[in-house]
Amino acid sequence: MERVTVIGDKYTTTETHSNIKTNLAFPTGTFKFHVPPGATLRNALTEERDDTLQKGEKAPYFHAQDLHYKNTNLKQYKGKVLLVDLWATWCLPCRYEMPYFKLLYQKYKSQGFEIVGISQDDSRAKLKKFVAQQKIPWRQIYDSNFAISLAYKAQALPTNVLIDRSGKIIAVN
């Protein structure tokens, strides 16, 4: 049985199921994995990966227009500590970070700390509206073709890259 409740422009769906069997045993051999000849064992939790940015390497250069169509690039932040925040308004964890980033920004801006948001939103207008509503004070770039996100090797959102005053990566995520 399914029940849909609509209140304004929001809705919830409630489903009721019965006669469900859980924790059934799988027959032996259901899942088989054979290690290919010559394969090497990797520990993804401890080894450094080349598909992510690494501490100490030079931050990838970016040049784009912010939400107000002003040119923005990495060189403008030389001499400052920069947090590059790759995010989107539809990303809940990204939205949960915002109040903390606002506090960091207010606390350390006078000491040369900056943030630049790189958004993967579906529309510039949606991003602009969200930034205005939330009163986000730092620059935002609408990364419509994902060029910056790809350069920063963002595999999930949010991805945060902290860059030192000389342009080298201090930390990733």
Accessible surface in RSA format (square Angstrom, percent):
REM  Atomic radii and reference values for relative SASA: ProtOr
REM  Chains: A
REM  Algorithm: Lee & Richards
REM  Probe-radius: 1.40
REM  Slices: 20
REM RES _ NUM      All-atoms   Total-Side   Main-Chain    Non-polar    All polar
REM                ABS   REL    ABS   REL    ABS   REL    ABS   REL    ABS   REL
RES MET A   1   164.12  85.0 114.68  75.9  49.44 117.7  91.59  77.9  72.53  96.1
RES GLU A   2   109.93  63.1  79.61  60.2  30.33  72.2  24.38  47.1  85.56  69.9
RES ARG A   3   137.83  57.9 134.19  68.4   3.64   8.7  54.12  74.0  83.71  50.7
RES VAL A   4    80.35  52.9  52.80  47.8  27.55  66.4  52.80  45.9  27.55  74.7
RES THR A   5    54.41  38.7  49.73  50.4   4.69  11.2  43.60  58.6  10.81  16.3
RES VAL A   6   102.80  67.6  74.40  67.4  28.40  68.4  74.40  64.6  28.40  77.0
RES ILE A   7   134.13  76.3 126.35  94.1   7.77  18.7 129.98  93.6   4.15  11.2
RES GLY A   8    72.09  88.9   0.00   N/A  72.09  88.9  44.95 123.4  27.14  60.8
RES ASP A   9   137.65  96.4 100.95 100.5  36.70  86.8  51.12 120.3  86.52  86.3
RES LYS A  10   156.10  76.2 151.43  92.9   4.68  11.1  98.95  89.1  57.16  60.9
RES TYR A  11   152.34  71.1 130.11  74.0  22.23  57.8  84.16  63.2  68.18  84.0
RES THR A  12    87.61  62.3  82.53  83.7   5.08  12.1  77.30 103.8  10.31  15.6
RES THR A  13    66.52  47.3  34.93  35.4  31.60  75.3  24.72  33.2  41.81  63.2
RES THR A  14    61.39  43.7  56.91  57.7   4.48  10.7  44.60  59.9  16.79  25.4
RES GLU A  15    99.20  57.0  72.86  55.1  26.33  62.7  19.79  38.3  79.40  64.8
RES THR A  16    79.24  56.4  68.87  69.8  10.37  24.7  57.79  77.6  21.45  32.4
RES HIS A  17   119.65  65.4  89.04  61.9  30.61  78.3  63.72  65.7  55.93  65.1
RES SER A  18    90.53  76.5  66.05  88.2  24.47  56.4  43.53  92.7  47.00  65.8
RES ASN A  19   151.68 104.6 110.22 106.5  41.46  99.8  39.08  94.0 112.60 108.8
RES ILE A  20   110.62  63.0  79.14  59.0  31.48  75.9  81.71  58.8  28.91  78.5
RES LYS A  21   163.42  79.7 139.04  85.3  24.38  58.0  85.77  77.2  77.66  82.7
RES THR A  22   100.37  71.4  78.56  79.6  21.80  52.0  58.47  78.5  41.90  63.3
RES ASN A  23   152.03 104.8 109.28 105.6  42.76 103.0  36.34  87.5 115.70 111.8
RES LEU A  24   120.33  67.0 104.01  74.4  16.31  41.0 106.02  74.5  14.31  38.5
RES ALA A  25   100.60  92.5  65.08 100.4  35.53  80.8  74.75 105.3  25.85  68.5
RES PHE A  26   140.36  70.2 116.93  72.4  23.43  61.0 117.25  71.1  23.11  66.1
RES PRO A  27   100.15  73.0  85.74  78.2  14.41  52.4  97.64  80.6   2.52  15.6
RES THR A  28   149.18 106.1 113.33 114.9  35.85  85.4  85.36 114.7  63.82  96.5
RES GLY A  29    36.27  44.7   0.00   N/A  36.27  44.7  15.05  41.3  21.22  47.5
RES THR A  30    67.51  48.0  32.84  33.3  34.67  82.6  39.71  53.3  27.80  42.0
RES PHE A  31   157.68  78.9 129.57  80.3  28.11  73.2 133.02  80.6  24.66  70.6
RES LYS A  32   152.52  74.4 113.39  69.6  39.13  93.2  61.25  55.1  91.27  97.2
RES PHE A  33   165.86  83.0 136.12  84.3  29.74  77.4 138.16  83.8  27.71  79.3
RES HIS A  34   144.44  78.9 128.61  89.4  15.83  40.5  97.53 100.5  46.91  54.6
RES VAL A  35   103.80  68.3  80.73  73.1  23.08  55.6  80.73  70.1  23.08  62.6
RES PRO A  36    77.20  56.3  70.03  63.8   7.17  26.1  75.52  62.4   1.67  10.4
RES PRO A  37   139.81 101.9 107.23  97.7  32.58 118.4 119.27  98.5  20.54 127.7
RES GLY A  38    81.00  99.9   0.00   N/A  81.00  99.9  44.33 121.7  36.67  82.1
RES ALA A  39    54.68  50.3  19.99  30.8  34.70  78.9  31.03  43.7  23.66  62.7
RES THR A  40   113.64  80.8  90.17  91.4  23.46  55.9  73.39  98.6  40.24  60.8
RES LEU A  41   182.39 101.6 146.41 104.7  35.98  90.5 151.01 106.1  31.38  84.4
RES ARG A  42   156.89  65.9 132.14  67.4  24.75  58.9  52.64  71.9 104.25  63.2
RES ASN A  43    79.36  54.7  70.94  68.6   8.42  20.3  28.78  69.3  50.58  48.9
RES ALA A  44    72.46  66.6  56.74  87.6  15.72  35.8  57.02  80.3  15.44  40.9
RES LEU A  45   172.42  96.0 138.99  99.4  33.44  84.1 141.53  99.4  30.90  83.1
RES THR A  46   107.23  76.3  74.23  75.2  33.00  78.7  68.59  92.1  38.64  58.4
RES GLU A  47    62.18  35.7  45.08  34.1  17.10  40.7  31.11  60.2  31.07  25.4
RES GLU A  48   145.44  83.5 116.25  87.9  29.19  69.5  52.46 101.5  92.98  75.9
RES ARG A  49    86.34  36.3  79.91  40.7   6.43  15.3  21.30  29.1  65.04  39.4
RES ASP A  50   131.41  92.1 111.84 111.3  19.57  46.3  48.61 114.4  82.80  82.6
RES ASP A  51    62.48  43.8  55.53  55.3   6.96  16.4  36.40  85.7  26.09  26.0
RES THR A  52    35.85  25.5  34.12  34.6   1.73   4.1  26.39  35.4   9.47  14.3
RES LEU A  53     8.74   4.9   2.82   2.0   5.92  14.9   2.82   2.0   5.92  15.9
RES GLN A  54    48.35  27.0  47.37  34.6   0.99   2.3  31.08  66.2  17.27  13.1
RES LYS A  55   162.79  79.4 137.14  84.1  25.64  61.1  80.01  72.0  82.78  88.2
RES GLY A  56    43.61  53.8   0.00   N/A  43.61  53.8  30.90  84.8  12.71  28.5
RES GLU A  57    67.16  38.6  58.00  43.9   9.16  21.8  33.70  65.2  33.46  27.3
RES LYS A  58   163.71  79.9 149.98  92.0  13.73  32.7  92.77  83.5  70.94  75.6
RES ALA A  59     3.04   2.8   0.00   0.0   3.04   6.9   0.00   0.0   3.04   8.1
RES PRO A  60    27.91  20.3  17.06  15.6  10.84  39.4  27.91  23.0   0.00   0.0
RES TYR A  61   115.40  53.9  93.98  53.5  21.42  55.7  79.02  59.4  36.38  44.9
RES PHE A  62     6.17   3.1   0.70   0.4   5.47  14.2   6.17   3.7   0.00   0.0
RES HIS A  63   107.87  59.0  81.29  56.5  26.58  68.0  49.99  51.5  57.88  67.3
RES ALA A  64    24.23  22.3  14.66  22.6   9.56  21.8  24.23  34.1   0.00   0.0
RES GLN A  65    82.44  46.1  75.50  55.2   6.94  16.5  17.08  36.4  65.36  49.6
RES ASP A  66     4.18   2.9   4.18   4.2   0.00   0.0   0.82   1.9   3.36   3.4
RES LEU A  67     5.80   3.2   5.59   4.0   0.21   0.5   5.59   3.9   0.21   0.6
RES HIS A  68   121.81  66.6 102.90  71.5  18.90  48.4  65.80  67.8  56.01  65.2
RES TYR A  69   127.32  59.4 110.47  62.9  16.85  43.9  83.74  62.9  43.58  53.7
RES LYS A  70   127.95  62.4 123.56  75.8   4.38  10.4  72.03  64.8  55.91  59.6
RES ASN A  71    85.25  58.8  75.37  72.8   9.88  23.8  15.79  38.0  69.46  67.1
RES THR A  72     0.00   0.0   0.00   0.0   0.00   0.0   0.00   0.0   0.00   0.0
RES ASN A  73    26.17  18.0  26.17  25.3   0.00   0.0   0.00   0.0  26.17  25.3
RES LEU A  74    20.58  11.5  18.64  13.3   1.94   4.9  18.64  13.1   1.94   5.2
RES LYS A  75   152.92  74.6 138.62  85.1  14.31  34.1  85.74  77.2  67.19  71.6
RES GLN A  76    89.70  50.2  60.54  44.2  29.17  69.4  37.48  79.8  52.22  39.6
RES TYR A  77    18.42   8.6  15.35   8.7   3.07   8.0  14.17  10.6   4.25   5.2
RES LYS A  78   154.43  75.3 128.95  79.1  25.47  60.6  86.34  77.7  68.09  72.5
RES GLY A  79    41.08  50.7   0.00   N/A  41.08  50.7  28.70  78.8  12.38  27.7
RES LYS A  80    75.53  36.8  74.50  45.7   1.02   2.4  36.37  32.7  39.16  41.7
RES VAL A  81    33.19  21.8  33.19  30.0   0.00   0.0  33.19  28.8   0.00   0.0
RES LEU A  82     1.39   0.8   1.39   1.0   0.00   0.0   1.39   1.0   0.00   0.0
RES LEU A  83    14.97   8.3  14.97  10.7   0.00   0.0  14.97  10.5   0.00   0.0
RES VAL A  84     0.00   0.0   0.00   0.0   0.00   0.0   0.00   0.0   0.00   0.0
RES ASP A  85     0.18   0.1   0.18   0.2   0.00   0.0   0.00   0.0   0.18   0.2
RES LEU A  86     0.00   0.0   0.00   0.0   0.00   0.0   0.00   0.0   0.00   0.0
RES TRP A  87     0.00   0.0   0.00   0.0   0.00   0.0   0.00   0.0   0.00   0.0
RES ALA A  88     0.00   0.0   0.00   0.0   0.00   0.0   0.00   0.0   0.00   0.0
RES THR A  89     7.16   5.1   7.05   7.1   0.12   0.3   4.31   5.8   2.86   4.3
RES TRP A  90   148.04  59.4 120.60  58.4  27.45  64.4 123.99  66.1  24.05  39.0
RES CYS A  91     7.88   6.0   4.05   4.5   3.84   9.0   4.09  10.4   3.79   4.1
RES LEU A  92   102.68  57.2 100.10  71.6   2.58   6.5 100.10  70.3   2.58   6.9
RES PRO A  93    73.25  53.4  70.09  63.9   3.16  11.5  71.71  59.2   1.54   9.6
RES CYS A  94     0.29   0.2   0.00   0.0   0.29   0.7   0.13   0.3   0.17   0.2
RES ARG A  95   101.42  42.6  92.72  47.3   8.70  20.7  11.26  15.4  90.16  54.6
RES TYR A  96   144.32  67.4 138.91  79.0   5.41  14.1 110.39  83.0  33.93  41.8
RES GLU A  97    38.80  22.3  37.06  28.0   1.73   4.1  22.12  42.8  16.68  13.6
RES MET A  98     6.56   3.4   6.56   4.3   0.00   0.0   6.56   5.6   0.00   0.0
RES PRO A  99    74.20  54.1  70.32  64.1   3.88  14.1  72.98  60.3   1.22   7.6
RES TYR A 100   147.41  68.8 146.08  83.1   1.33   3.5  98.17  73.8  49.24  60.7
RES PHE A 101    19.11   9.6  19.11  11.8   0.00   0.0  19.11  11.6   0.00   0.0
RES LYS A 102    49.78  24.3  49.37  30.3   0.42   1.0  25.41  22.9  24.37  26.0
RES LEU A 103   114.12  63.6 111.35  79.7   2.77   7.0 111.83  78.5   2.29   6.2
RES LEU A 104    71.10  39.6  70.26  50.3   0.85   2.1  70.94  49.8   0.16   0.4
RES TYR A 105    15.37   7.2  15.37   8.7   0.00   0.0   7.25   5.5   8.11  10.0
RES GLN A 106   133.40  74.6 104.36  76.3  29.04  69.1  42.06  89.5  91.34  69.3
RES LYS A 107   137.41  67.0 118.09  72.5  19.31  46.0  78.21  70.4  59.19  63.1
RES TYR A 108    76.87  35.9  76.87  43.7   0.00   0.0  47.18  35.5  29.69  36.6
RES LYS A 109    94.01  45.9  86.10  52.8   7.92  18.9  60.10  54.1  33.92  36.1
RES SER A 110   108.51  91.7  64.41  86.0  44.10 101.6  57.78 123.0  50.73  71.1
RES GLN A 111   112.48  62.9  96.32  70.4  16.16  38.5  42.99  91.5  69.49  52.7
RES GLY A 112    13.16  16.2   0.00   N/A  13.16  16.2  11.26  30.9   1.91   4.3
RES PHE A 113    21.51  10.8  21.16  13.1   0.34   0.9  21.19  12.8   0.31   0.9
RES GLU A 114    22.19  12.7  22.19  16.8   0.00   0.0   3.41   6.6  18.78  15.3
RES ILE A 115     0.78   0.4   0.00   0.0   0.78   1.9   0.00   0.0   0.78   2.1
RES VAL A 116     0.00   0.0   0.00   0.0   0.00   0.0   0.00   0.0   0.00   0.0
RES GLY A 117     0.00   0.0   0.00   N/A   0.00   0.0   0.00   0.0   0.00   0.0
RES ILE A 118     0.00   0.0   0.00   0.0   0.00   0.0   0.00   0.0   0.00   0.0
RES SER A 119     0.00   0.0   0.00   0.0   0.00   0.0   0.00   0.0   0.00   0.0
RES GLN A 120    32.39  18.1  25.48  18.6   6.91  16.5   0.52   1.1  31.87  24.2
RES ASP A 121     5.84   4.1   0.00   0.0   5.84  13.8   0.00   0.0   5.84   5.8
RES ASP A 122   102.07  71.5  71.25  70.9  30.83  72.9  43.15 101.5  58.93  58.8
RES SER A 123    38.81  32.8  37.14  49.6   1.67   3.8  34.46  73.4   4.34   6.1
RES ARG A 124    55.61  23.4  53.16  27.1   2.45   5.8  24.54  33.5  31.08  18.8
RES ALA A 125    75.34  69.3  63.34  97.7  12.00  27.3  69.30  97.6   6.04  16.0
RES LYS A 126   101.92  49.7  95.03  58.3   6.89  16.4  63.96  57.6  37.96  40.4
RES LEU A 127     0.00   0.0   0.00   0.0   0.00   0.0   0.00   0.0   0.00   0.0
RES LYS A 128    85.56  41.7  84.43  51.8   1.13   2.7  49.30  44.4  36.26  38.6
RES LYS A 129   132.10  64.4 123.93  76.0   8.18  19.5  74.44  67.0  57.66  61.4
RES PHE A 130    18.31   9.2  17.33  10.7   0.97   2.5  18.05  10.9   0.26   0.7
RES VAL A 131    20.12  13.2  19.34  17.5   0.78   1.9  19.34  16.8   0.78   2.1
RES ALA A 132    71.91  66.1  50.00  77.2  21.90  49.8  60.48  85.2  11.43  30.3
RES GLN A 133   112.35  62.8  82.97  60.6  29.38  69.9  39.87  84.9  72.48  55.0
RES GLN A 134    71.28  39.9  66.83  48.8   4.45  10.6   4.97  10.6  66.30  50.3
RES LYS A 135   166.80  81.4 149.41  91.7  17.39  41.4 104.04  93.6  62.76  66.8
RES ILE A 136    11.17   6.4   0.00   0.0  11.17  26.9   0.00   0.0  11.16  30.3
RES PRO A 137    79.43  57.9  41.27  37.6  38.16 138.7  52.60  43.4  26.83 166.7
RES TRP A 138     8.14   3.3   0.18   0.1   7.96  18.7   2.91   1.6   5.23   8.5
RES ARG A 139    73.61  30.9  64.52  32.9   9.09  21.7  40.38  55.2  33.23  20.1
RES GLN A 140     4.54   2.5   1.48   1.1   3.06   7.3   1.48   3.2   3.06   2.3
RES ILE A 141     1.25   0.7   1.25   0.9   0.00   0.0   1.25   0.9   0.00   0.0
RES TYR A 142    40.85  19.1  29.57  16.8  11.28  29.4  14.07  10.6  26.78  33.0
RES ASP A 143     5.93   4.2   2.85   2.8   3.07   7.3   2.52   5.9   3.40   3.4
RES SER A 144    71.10  60.1  48.25  64.4  22.85  52.6  21.34  45.4  49.76  69.7
RES ASN A 145   109.36  75.4  87.90  84.9  21.46  51.7  38.55  92.8  70.81  68.4
RES PHE A 146    91.73  45.9  91.73  56.8   0.00   0.0  91.73  55.6   0.00   0.0
RES ALA A 147    53.43  49.1  42.67  65.8  10.76  24.5  47.68  67.1   5.75  15.2
RES ILE A 148    13.39   7.6  11.98   8.9   1.40   3.4  13.39   9.6   0.00   0.0
RES SER A 149     3.76   3.2   3.44   4.6   0.32   0.7   3.72   7.9   0.04   0.1
RES LEU A 150   131.50  73.2 119.03  85.2  12.47  31.3 120.46  84.6  11.03  29.7
RES ALA A 151    41.02  37.7  22.97  35.4  18.05  41.1  35.72  50.3   5.30  14.0
RES TYR A 152     2.65   1.2   0.00   0.0   2.65   6.9   0.00   0.0   2.65   3.3
RES LYS A 153    82.63  40.3  69.54  42.7  13.09  31.2  49.50  44.6  33.13  35.3
RES ALA A 154    24.88  22.9   0.61   0.9  24.27  55.2   0.66   0.9  24.22  64.2
RES GLN A 155   104.32  58.3  63.47  46.4  40.84  97.2  47.22 100.5  57.10  43.3
RES ALA A 156    69.21  63.6  55.97  86.4  13.23  30.1  67.35  94.8   1.86   4.9
RES LEU A 157    32.96  18.4  10.48   7.5  22.49  56.5  10.61   7.5  22.35  60.1
RES PRO A 158    32.24  23.5  18.97  17.3  13.27  48.2  18.97  15.7  13.27  82.5
RES THR A 159     7.83   5.6   7.83   7.9   0.00   0.0   4.16   5.6   3.67   5.5
RES ASN A 160    19.92  13.7  19.29  18.6   0.64   1.5   8.58  20.7  11.34  11.0
RES VAL A 161     0.04   0.0   0.04   0.0   0.00   0.0   0.04   0.0   0.00   0.0
RES LEU A 162    51.12  28.5  50.23  35.9   0.88   2.2  50.23  35.3   0.88   2.4
RES ILE A 163     2.98   1.7   2.98   2.2   0.00   0.0   2.98   2.1   0.00   0.0
RES ASP A 164    44.25  31.0  42.31  42.1   1.94   4.6  15.63  36.8  28.61  28.5
RES ARG A 165   113.33  47.6 109.76  56.0   3.57   8.5  52.36  71.6  60.97  37.0
RES SER A 166    72.57  61.3  49.85  66.5  22.73  52.4  46.40  98.8  26.17  36.7
RES GLY A 167    14.89  18.4   0.00   N/A  14.89  18.4  14.39  39.5   0.49   1.1
RES LYS A 168   105.13  51.3 105.10  64.5   0.03   0.1  49.33  44.4  55.80  59.4
RES ILE A 169     3.65   2.1   0.00   0.0   3.65   8.8   0.00   0.0   3.65   9.9
RES ILE A 170    62.82  35.7  57.83  43.1   4.99  12.0  60.65  43.7   2.17   5.9
RES ALA A 171    45.13  41.5  40.68  62.8   4.44  10.1  44.54  62.7   0.58   1.5
RES VAL A 172    47.85  31.5  22.39  20.3  25.47  61.4  22.39  19.5  25.47  69.1
RES ASN A 173   127.14  87.7  62.63  60.5  64.51 155.3  49.83 119.9  77.31  74.7
END  Absolute sums over single chains surface
CHAIN  1 A    12485.8      10017.9       2467.8       7499.7       4986.1
END  Absolute sums over all chains
TOTAL         12485.8      10017.9       2467.8       7499.7       4986.1
